[in-house]
Amino acid sequence: MADFTYLLRPEDFDTVVGQSQISAPGAPLRVLCEAGKLGHSFFYGPPGSGKTTIARIIAKVMDLPFYEFNATSLKIDQLRKIFDQYKNALQRPLIFIDEVHRLAKNQQEVLLPVMENNSVLVLGASTENPYFSLTAAMRSRSMLFELNTIDDGSLDGLLDRALEEGSLSIAEDAREYIVRSSGGDARAMLRLLEFAAELGEDIITLEQLTSLRPAAQAGGSSEAGVHYDLASALIKSIRGSDPDAAVYYLARLIEGGEPPEFIARRLVILASEDVGNANPQALTLCTSTMTAVSKIGYPEARIILSQAVIYLCASPKSNSAYNAINAAQKAVRDGEILAIPKTIQQNNENYLYPHDFGGWVQQDYLSRELHFVEFKPIGYEQKMGQWLQKIRGQ
């Protein structure tokens, strides 16, 4: 079997696809790397976007010994052995750690001294934002770079190279499917091509590809952007409380190969953004939907998705939670940084415990009055607003 992921792996910045913010001439990371001044860095982005490849290119450009680990199996003794090996060396090693968000606290603490004195260069990669899992000490010594989902145009160009490398032919509808269904994951596209090539047919067909991958890897779109448009149409139909239109667009997404997890995630977001506290149960139902479809998959997952979509359509709508957090964040970004009243700071004996006063007592929670939340007279949210008015004696 031809290993296209190995044969087509970029060896320099110029051959990296879909990550111009990292690899283009003049891009900050590339400039620092070529000047030999790149510091400890962490990359995060979707699978198959090139995180490991870029780490290897950095090691090559900076001419550093490269050591690759996975945080799930990394042993502290392995790190210490490398530290000792290069303790008095003129050249520092590059330590690359995949799944860096899984680093334990004691593993991070072992890395801190060598990061501080720059005796090694530490790079990490994750499909999740590692800044939520790394300690403040690690974050303060590092830079963070986000990688994008590889666009369909770049995947199409990579496919051409793979077809030429393997002397393969592919039908036009199969070409569109292999690109679209890969969801911006170059590795997933090339692996599917490898297995299809092993079938030994003169031309790779859509039927062959769908038999090997019946559903898309992740949410994506064709070149015409139809899948993004369908996802948008689904959300807007739910927001507009039209269950027939919403179920139709749901069916289009399912038949187009969208994975159930992608659809369910969009529904969870909508449950808070567009239904919110007008029907708080919507978020619970959609979160359960997301869990259920991830365990069950198609074809039965379509029924679960349909239930959630219809429920959301028939729910009262409120975007007050969405508006409130937008307004509050804007205030903070605009410099509205208030001192926390002393009575609600920790260990202050003048704090009035509301439960000792029947559930509510008058006291200051902001040092200056701010107003972000508007309760709409819709569904359960109306009752919430009325209850707050009642306890405040308004």
MARDOMAR-606744 format. One record per residue (C-alpha): residue number from 1; x, y, z. Coordinates in nm, 4 decimals, always signed. Last residue first. Example, Ala and Ser with C-alpha at 12.3 -4.5 7.8 and 13.67 -1.06 7.14 Angstrom:
ATOM;lodo;east;north;up
ATOM;2;+1.3670;-0.1060;+0.7140
ATOM;1;+1.2300;-0.4500;+0.7800
//
This chain:
ATOM;lodo;east;north;up
ATOM;394;-3.9923;+4.6016;+4.2807
ATOM;393;-3.9687;+4.4299;+4.6200
ATOM;392;-3.6356;+4.2719;+4.5348
ATOM;391;-3.7829;+3.9265;+4.5944
ATOM;390;-4.0717;+4.0023;+4.3578
ATOM;389;-3.8694;+4.1553;+4.0792
ATOM;388;-3.6390;+3.8534;+4.0782
ATOM;387;-3.9396;+3.6191;+4.0635
ATOM;386;-4.0971;+3.8138;+3.7767
ATOM;385;-3.7776;+3.7942;+3.5721
ATOM;384;-3.7533;+3.4192;+3.6219
ATOM;383;-4.1237;+3.3710;+3.5444
ATOM;382;-4.0826;+3.5550;+3.2133
ATOM;381;-3.7810;+3.3388;+3.1331
ATOM;380;-4.0020;+3.0309;+3.1617
ATOM;379;-4.1810;+3.1217;+2.8399
ATOM;378;-4.1329;+3.4747;+2.7025
ATOM;377;-4.1637;+3.8117;+2.8774
ATOM;376;-3.7925;+3.8778;+2.8113
ATOM;375;-3.5512;+3.9225;+3.0976
ATOM;374;-3.2904;+4.1851;+3.0120
ATOM;373;-2.9471;+4.1174;+3.1585
ATOM;372;-2.6571;+4.3619;+3.1165
ATOM;371;-2.6967;+4.6367;+3.3761
ATOM;370;-2.4118;+4.7866;+3.5753
ATOM;369;-2.4339;+4.9584;+3.9149
ATOM;368;-2.1003;+5.0458;+4.0703
ATOM;367;-1.9034;+4.8542;+4.3322
ATOM;366;-2.0891;+4.5423;+4.2236
ATOM;365;-2.2341;+4.2738;+4.4535
ATOM;364;-2.3776;+4.5217;+4.7048
ATOM;363;-2.6209;+4.3939;+4.9672
ATOM;362;-2.9977;+4.3487;+5.0053
ATOM;361;-3.0942;+4.0033;+5.1284
ATOM;360;-3.2380;+3.6996;+4.9514
ATOM;359;-3.3127;+3.3346;+5.0317
ATOM;358;-3.5030;+3.3621;+5.3606
ATOM;357;-3.2488;+3.5826;+5.5348
ATOM;356;-3.0042;+3.3195;+5.6604
ATOM;355;-3.0042;+3.1698;+5.3111
ATOM;354;-2.8754;+3.5017;+5.1744
ATOM;353;-2.5470;+3.4851;+5.3735
ATOM;352;-2.4591;+3.8493;+5.4444
ATOM;351;-2.0833;+3.9038;+5.4147
ATOM;350;-1.9458;+4.1128;+5.7015
ATOM;349;-1.7160;+3.8277;+5.8104
ATOM;348;-1.5060;+3.8577;+5.4950
ATOM;347;-1.3259;+3.5292;+5.4255
ATOM;346;-1.3298;+3.5666;+5.0464
ATOM;345;-1.4399;+3.8936;+4.8896
ATOM;344;-1.8142;+3.9510;+4.8920
ATOM;343;-1.8197;+4.2153;+5.1670
ATOM;342;-1.5081;+4.3848;+5.0276
ATOM;341;-1.6860;+4.4941;+4.7100
ATOM;340;-1.4867;+4.3766;+4.4041
ATOM;339;-1.3142;+4.6731;+4.2374
ATOM;338;-1.4542;+4.7360;+3.8939
ATOM;337;-1.2792;+4.6865;+3.5602
ATOM;336;-1.4876;+4.8553;+3.2888
ATOM;335;-1.1929;+4.8959;+3.0509
ATOM;334;-1.3647;+4.8612;+2.7127
ATOM;333;-1.2756;+4.4930;+2.7038
ATOM;332;-1.4640;+4.4439;+3.0330
ATOM;331;-1.7707;+4.6308;+2.9035
ATOM;330;-1.7609;+4.4331;+2.5787
ATOM;329;-1.7520;+4.1092;+2.7752
ATOM;328;-2.0603;+4.2155;+2.9742
ATOM;327;-2.2539;+4.3174;+2.6614
ATOM;326;-2.1776;+3.9921;+2.4791
ATOM;325;-2.2595;+3.7921;+2.7942
ATOM;324;-2.5986;+3.9590;+2.8230
ATOM;323;-2.6924;+3.9391;+2.4547
ATOM;322;-2.6356;+3.5636;+2.4387
ATOM;321;-2.8251;+3.5070;+2.7643
ATOM;320;-3.1090;+3.7301;+2.6384
ATOM;319;-3.1427;+3.5417;+2.3082
ATOM;318;-3.4930;+3.4123;+2.3800
ATOM;317;-3.7135;+3.1718;+2.1864
ATOM;316;-4.0175;+2.9726;+2.2964
ATOM;315;-3.9710;+2.6047;+2.2065
ATOM;314;-4.1498;+2.4384;+1.9119
ATOM;313;-3.8504;+2.4639;+1.6792
ATOM;312;-3.6161;+2.3397;+1.9516
ATOM;311;-3.8314;+2.0327;+2.0150
ATOM;310;-3.8511;+1.9589;+1.6416
ATOM;309;-3.4722;+1.9745;+1.6087
ATOM;308;-3.4148;+1.7598;+1.9177
ATOM;307;-3.6536;+1.4884;+1.8009
ATOM;306;-3.5016;+1.4884;+1.4515
ATOM;305;-3.1529;+1.4519;+1.5943
ATOM;304;-3.2598;+1.1490;+1.7960
ATOM;303;-3.4232;+0.9944;+1.4909
ATOM;302;-3.1152;+1.0553;+1.2726
ATOM;301;-2.8974;+0.8858;+1.5346
ATOM;300;-3.0624;+0.5544;+1.4395
ATOM;299;-2.8828;+0.5331;+1.1024
ATOM;298;-2.6274;+0.6435;+1.2015
ATOM;297;-2.4299;+0.6759;+1.5213
ATOM;296;-2.5189;+0.5293;+1.8606
ATOM;295;-2.2621;+0.6478;+2.1152
ATOM;294;-2.1875;+0.9918;+1.9669
ATOM;293;-2.5577;+1.0293;+1.8842
ATOM;292;-2.6532;+0.9826;+2.2495
ATOM;291;-2.4025;+1.2247;+2.3991
ATOM;290;-2.4957;+1.5084;+2.1633
ATOM;289;-2.8659;+1.4380;+2.2119
ATOM;288;-2.8255;+1.4467;+2.5899
ATOM;287;-2.6673;+1.7916;+2.5533
ATOM;286;-2.9571;+1.8877;+2.3269
ATOM;285;-3.2192;+1.7759;+2.5794
ATOM;284;-3.0491;+1.9550;+2.8685
ATOM;283;-3.0070;+2.2745;+2.6645
ATOM;282;-3.3741;+2.2687;+2.5662
ATOM;281;-3.4810;+2.2155;+2.9275
ATOM;280;-3.4031;+2.5834;+2.9985
ATOM;279;-3.7049;+2.6950;+2.7910
ATOM;278;-3.7283;+3.0770;+2.7742
ATOM;277;-3.3992;+3.0524;+2.9600
ATOM;276;-3.2009;+3.0075;+2.6414
ATOM;275;-3.3853;+2.9377;+2.3196
ATOM;274;-3.1636;+3.1198;+2.0671
ATOM;273;-2.8096;+3.1186;+2.2044
ATOM;272;-2.8439;+2.8460;+2.4650
ATOM;271;-3.0249;+2.5784;+2.2632
ATOM;270;-2.8510;+2.7050;+1.9488
ATOM;269;-2.5115;+2.6022;+2.0842
ATOM;268;-2.6392;+2.2560;+2.1707
ATOM;267;-2.7993;+2.2245;+1.8262
ATOM;266;-2.4714;+2.3068;+1.6506
ATOM;265;-2.2946;+2.0402;+1.8549
ATOM;264;-2.5619;+1.7869;+1.7569
ATOM;263;-2.5095;+1.8527;+1.3851
ATOM;262;-2.1343;+1.7951;+1.4105
ATOM;261;-2.1794;+1.4841;+1.6239
ATOM;260;-2.4249;+1.3348;+1.3735
ATOM;259;-2.1578;+1.3311;+1.1003
ATOM;258;-2.2544;+1.5199;+0.7840
ATOM;257;-2.2744;+1.2752;+0.4932
ATOM;256;-2.4916;+1.4650;+0.2476
ATOM;255;-2.7912;+1.2474;+0.3326
ATOM;254;-2.7661;+1.3634;+0.6952
ATOM;253;-2.7271;+1.7290;+0.6000
ATOM;252;-3.0190;+1.7178;+0.3573
ATOM;251;-3.2345;+1.5408;+0.6175
ATOM;250;-3.1572;+1.8133;+0.8726
ATOM;249;-3.2453;+2.0711;+0.6072
ATOM;248;-3.5876;+1.9071;+0.5660
ATOM;247;-3.6347;+1.8717;+0.9419
ATOM;246;-3.5727;+2.2464;+0.9834
ATOM;245;-3.8075;+2.3430;+0.7004
ATOM;244;-4.0893;+2.1339;+0.8483
ATOM;243;-4.0175;+2.2529;+1.2047
ATOM;242;-4.0412;+2.6271;+1.1260
ATOM;241;-3.9749;+2.8086;+1.4556
ATOM;240;-3.7671;+3.0911;+1.2984
ATOM;239;-3.4658;+3.0020;+1.5124
ATOM;238;-3.5114;+2.6426;+1.3990
ATOM;237;-3.5212;+2.7533;+1.0348
ATOM;236;-3.2160;+2.9751;+1.0922
ATOM;235;-3.0158;+2.6886;+1.2379
ATOM;234;-3.1058;+2.4462;+0.9594
ATOM;233;-3.0423;+2.7051;+0.6868
ATOM;232;-2.6982;+2.7819;+0.8296
ATOM;231;-2.6093;+2.4133;+0.8355
ATOM;230;-2.7334;+2.3822;+0.4784
ATOM;229;-2.5307;+2.6847;+0.3682
ATOM;228;-2.2179;+2.5423;+0.5298
ATOM;227;-2.2859;+2.2188;+0.3450
ATOM;226;-2.3434;+2.3948;+0.0137
ATOM;225;-2.0149;+2.5867;+0.0204
ATOM;224;-1.9827;+2.5517;-0.3558
ATOM;223;-1.6501;+2.3751;-0.3097
ATOM;222;-1.8219;+2.1244;-0.0874
ATOM;221;-1.8583;+2.1973;+0.2776
ATOM;220;-1.7383;+2.0678;+0.6093
ATOM;219;-1.8486;+1.9226;+0.9395
ATOM;218;-1.6271;+1.6320;+1.0261
ATOM;217;-1.5077;+1.2955;+0.8982
ATOM;216;-1.7980;+1.2592;+0.6565
ATOM;215;-2.0130;+0.9487;+0.6539
ATOM;214;-2.0108;+0.6189;+0.4636
ATOM;213;-1.6305;+0.5992;+0.4523
ATOM;212;-1.5076;+0.2742;+0.2927
ATOM;211;-1.8330;+0.1930;+0.1122
ATOM;210;-1.8709;+0.5639;+0.0377
ATOM;209;-1.5295;+0.5658;-0.1323
ATOM;208;-1.5964;+0.2603;-0.3477
ATOM;207;-1.9362;+0.3906;-0.4606
ATOM;206;-1.7840;+0.7287;-0.5454
ATOM;205;-1.5425;+0.5593;-0.7826
ATOM;204;-1.1650;+0.5138;-0.8014
ATOM;203;-1.0645;+0.4169;-1.1555
ATOM;202;-0.8907;+0.1103;-1.2933
ATOM;201;-0.9861;-0.0980;-0.9889
ATOM;200;-0.7287;-0.2577;-0.7581
ATOM;199;-0.9170;-0.2228;-0.4280
ATOM;198;-0.5848;-0.1115;-0.2800
ATOM;197;-0.6290;+0.2337;-0.4365
ATOM;196;-0.9413;+0.2869;-0.2241
ATOM;195;-0.7402;+0.2080;+0.0882
ATOM;194;-0.4720;+0.4630;+0.0034
ATOM;193;-0.7252;+0.7275;-0.1004
ATOM;192;-0.9010;+0.6959;+0.2344
ATOM;191;-0.5670;+0.7401;+0.4097
ATOM;190;-0.4879;+1.0486;+0.2005
ATOM;189;-0.8170;+1.2170;+0.2854
ATOM;188;-0.7941;+1.1377;+0.6570
ATOM;187;-0.4369;+1.2722;+0.6721
ATOM;186;-0.5376;+1.5953;+0.5009
ATOM;185;-0.8195;+1.6634;+0.7488
ATOM;184;-1.0236;+1.9626;+0.6244
ATOM;183;-1.3547;+1.7819;+0.6643
ATOM;182;-1.2462;+1.4663;+0.4835
ATOM;181;-1.5987;+1.4228;+0.3431
ATOM;180;-1.5599;+1.7243;+0.1157
ATOM;179;-1.2308;+1.6197;-0.0429
ATOM;178;-1.3134;+1.2513;-0.0905
ATOM;177;-1.6641;+1.3427;-0.2092
ATOM;176;-1.5589;+1.5928;-0.4756
ATOM;175;-1.3017;+1.3527;-0.6192
ATOM;174;-1.5550;+1.0682;-0.6160
ATOM;173;-1.8002;+1.2839;-0.8119
ATOM;172;-1.5250;+1.3534;-1.0680
ATOM;171;-1.4154;+0.9907;-1.1015
ATOM;170;-1.0614;+0.9104;-0.9891
ATOM;169;-0.7479;+0.7914;-1.1665
ATOM;168;-0.4282;+0.6737;-0.9995
ATOM;167;-0.0605;+0.6828;-1.0961
ATOM;166;+0.0277;+0.6733;-0.7220
ATOM;165;+0.2361;+0.9905;-0.7164
ATOM;164;+0.0076;+1.1581;-0.9711
ATOM;163;-0.3028;+1.0773;-0.7675
ATOM;162;-0.1264;+1.1968;-0.4510
ATOM;161;-0.0214;+1.5258;-0.6123
ATOM;160;-0.3731;+1.5883;-0.7406
ATOM;159;-0.5129;+1.5100;-0.3942
ATOM;158;-0.2834;+1.7725;-0.2403
ATOM;157;-0.4230;+2.0316;-0.4810
ATOM;156;-0.7777;+1.9330;-0.3892
ATOM;155;-0.6924;+1.9509;-0.0194
ATOM;154;-0.5643;+2.3051;-0.0686
ATOM;153;-0.8845;+2.4077;-0.2481
ATOM;152;-1.0986;+2.2350;+0.0157
ATOM;151;-0.9544;+2.4425;+0.2982
ATOM;150;-0.7341;+2.2844;+0.5654
ATOM;149;-0.8940;+2.3318;+0.9072
ATOM;148;-0.6879;+2.6037;+1.0659
ATOM;147;-0.3856;+2.5934;+1.2927
ATOM;146;-0.3717;+2.8079;+1.6070
ATOM;145;-0.0364;+2.9197;+1.7450
ATOM;144;+0.0346;+2.9738;+2.1153
ATOM;143;+0.3559;+3.1217;+2.2523
ATOM;142;+0.5266;+3.0029;+2.5656
ATOM;141;+0.6942;+3.0972;+2.8940
ATOM;140;+0.3886;+3.2572;+3.0564
ATOM;139;+0.1744;+2.9614;+2.9558
ATOM;138;+0.3942;+2.7077;+3.1310
ATOM;137;+0.3881;+2.9052;+3.4577
ATOM;136;+0.0127;+2.9576;+3.4300
ATOM;135;-0.0321;+2.5814;+3.4177
ATOM;134;-0.1377;+2.4133;+3.0963
ATOM;133;-0.4910;+2.2726;+3.0622
ATOM;132;-0.6944;+2.5652;+2.9291
ATOM;131;-0.3942;+2.7008;+2.7412
ATOM;130;-0.3773;+2.3714;+2.5546
ATOM;129;-0.6635;+2.4699;+2.3191
ATOM;128;-0.7762;+2.1282;+2.2046
ATOM;127;-0.6580;+1.9248;+1.9038
ATOM;126;-0.3171;+1.9388;+2.0657
ATOM;125;+0.0459;+2.0048;+1.9858
ATOM;124;+0.3527;+2.0924;+2.1912
ATOM;123;+0.6935;+2.2434;+2.1281
ATOM;122;+0.9695;+2.2728;+2.3883
ATOM;121;+1.3121;+2.4066;+2.2939
ATOM;120;+1.5793;+2.2845;+2.5350
ATOM;119;+1.8435;+2.4619;+2.7444
ATOM;118;+1.6203;+2.7680;+2.7318
ATOM;117;+1.6901;+2.8582;+3.0992
ATOM;116;+1.3205;+2.8937;+3.1817
ATOM;115;+1.2090;+2.6124;+2.9541
ATOM;114;+1.4663;+2.3849;+3.1141
ATOM;113;+1.3383;+2.4759;+3.4623
ATOM;112;+0.9667;+2.4438;+3.3670
ATOM;111;+0.9745;+2.1028;+3.1996
ATOM;110;+0.9770;+1.9020;+3.5230
ATOM;109;+0.6863;+2.1101;+3.6544
ATOM;108;+0.4821;+2.0286;+3.3432
ATOM;107;+0.5322;+1.6568;+3.4029
ATOM;106;+0.4250;+1.7018;+3.7677
ATOM;105;+0.1073;+1.8786;+3.6531
ATOM;104;+0.0146;+1.5981;+3.4161
ATOM;103;+0.0390;+1.6611;+3.0421
ATOM;102;-0.2872;+1.5683;+2.8713
ATOM;101;-0.3254;+1.9060;+2.6982
ATOM;100;+0.0040;+1.8268;+2.5226
ATOM;99;-0.1599;+1.5635;+2.3035
ATOM;98;+0.1723;+1.5603;+2.1120
ATOM;97;+0.4959;+1.6591;+2.2820
ATOM;96;+0.7916;+1.7836;+2.0766
ATOM;95;+1.1275;+1.8216;+2.2476
ATOM;94;+1.3812;+2.0149;+2.0417
ATOM;93;+1.7395;+1.9588;+2.1570
ATOM;92;+1.9969;+2.2260;+2.2470
ATOM;91;+2.3342;+2.2453;+2.0749
ATOM;90;+2.6598;+2.3378;+2.2467
ATOM;89;+2.6229;+2.0437;+2.4830
ATOM;88;+2.6851;+2.0656;+2.8568
ATOM;87;+2.3498;+1.9391;+2.9785
ATOM;86;+2.2521;+1.7828;+2.6453
ATOM;85;+2.2512;+1.4186;+2.7602
ATOM;84;+2.1335;+1.5128;+3.1093
ATOM;83;+1.8230;+1.6899;+2.9744
ATOM;82;+1.7542;+1.3985;+2.7396
ATOM;81;+1.7675;+1.1478;+3.0271
ATOM;80;+1.5512;+1.3787;+3.2380
ATOM;79;+1.2809;+1.3776;+2.9717
ATOM;78;+1.2693;+1.0003;+2.9443
ATOM;77;+1.2673;+0.9720;+3.3243
ATOM;76;+0.9538;+1.1870;+3.3330
ATOM;75;+0.7700;+0.9258;+3.1280
ATOM;74;+0.5498;+1.0239;+2.8328
ATOM;73;+0.2756;+0.7751;+2.7454
ATOM;72;-0.0340;+0.9972;+2.7270
ATOM;71;+0.1765;+1.3077;+2.6610
ATOM;70;+0.2958;+1.1684;+2.3286
ATOM;69;+0.6634;+1.2119;+2.2522
ATOM;68;+0.8907;+1.3266;+1.9689
ATOM;67;+1.2587;+1.4131;+2.0079
ATOM;66;+1.4252;+1.6208;+1.7364
ATOM;65;+1.7923;+1.7256;+1.7383
ATOM;64;+1.7988;+2.0909;+1.6260
ATOM;63;+1.8960;+2.2365;+1.2867
ATOM;62;+1.6675;+2.5426;+1.3196
ATOM;61;+1.5136;+2.4701;+0.9792
ATOM;60;+1.4979;+2.0950;+1.0416
ATOM;59;+1.3562;+2.1216;+1.3942
ATOM;58;+1.0996;+2.3740;+1.2705
ATOM;57;+1.0049;+2.1414;+0.9846
ATOM;56;+0.9482;+1.8603;+1.2343
ATOM;55;+0.7188;+2.0804;+1.4445
ATOM;54;+0.5316;+2.1858;+1.1299
ATOM;53;+0.4692;+1.8220;+1.0378
ATOM;52;+0.3426;+1.7427;+1.3872
ATOM;51;+0.0831;+2.0217;+1.3713
ATOM;50;-0.0166;+1.9656;+1.0066
ATOM;49;-0.3956;+2.0092;+0.9935
ATOM;48;-0.4691;+1.6368;+1.0059
ATOM;47;-0.6700;+1.6562;+1.3257
ATOM;46;-0.8105;+2.0005;+1.4128
ATOM;45;-0.6015;+2.2775;+1.5665
ATOM;44;-0.3584;+2.3577;+1.8431
ATOM;43;+0.0085;+2.4421;+1.8332
ATOM;42;+0.2217;+2.5197;+2.1367
ATOM;41;+0.5438;+2.7145;+2.1340
ATOM;40;+0.8656;+2.7524;+2.3303
ATOM;39;+1.0678;+3.0236;+2.1609
ATOM;38;+1.1641;+3.0781;+1.7990
ATOM;37;+1.4866;+3.2763;+1.7655
ATOM;36;+1.6836;+3.0770;+1.5074
ATOM;35;+1.6297;+3.3522;+1.2483
ATOM;34;+1.4514;+3.1037;+1.0231
ATOM;33;+1.2252;+3.0060;+1.3123
ATOM;32;+1.1440;+3.3626;+1.4119
ATOM;31;+1.0515;+3.4550;+1.0534
ATOM;30;+0.8519;+3.1336;+1.0073
ATOM;29;+0.6529;+3.1931;+1.3254
ATOM;28;+0.5822;+3.5559;+1.2350
ATOM;27;+0.4654;+3.4868;+0.8759
ATOM;26;+0.6964;+3.6804;+0.6415
ATOM;25;+0.7191;+3.4025;+0.3851
ATOM;24;+0.4068;+3.1863;+0.4306
ATOM;23;+0.4222;+2.8933;+0.6729
ATOM;22;+0.2269;+2.9819;+0.9856
ATOM;21;-0.0495;+3.2193;+0.8723
ATOM;20;-0.0315;+3.0369;+0.5366
ATOM;19;-0.1593;+2.7161;+0.6947
ATOM;18;-0.3544;+2.5405;+0.4168
ATOM;17;-0.0685;+2.3441;+0.2667
ATOM;16;+0.2931;+2.3193;+0.3869
ATOM;15;+0.5257;+2.2891;+0.0843
ATOM;14;+0.6941;+2.6284;+0.1275
ATOM;13;+0.7539;+2.5735;+0.4983
ATOM;12;+0.9813;+2.2743;+0.4367
ATOM;11;+0.9632;+1.8944;+0.4242
ATOM;10;+0.5911;+1.8594;+0.3618
ATOM;9;+0.4572;+1.5024;+0.4032
ATOM;8;+0.3593;+1.3780;+0.0576
ATOM;7;+0.5357;+1.0397;+0.0618
ATOM;6;+0.4632;+0.9758;+0.4305
ATOM;5;+0.0898;+1.0550;+0.4285
ATOM;4;+0.0754;+0.8939;+0.0832
ATOM;3;+0.1809;+0.5539;+0.2163
ATOM;2;+0.1326;+0.3425;-0.0961
ATOM;1;+0.0000;+0.0000;+0.0000
//
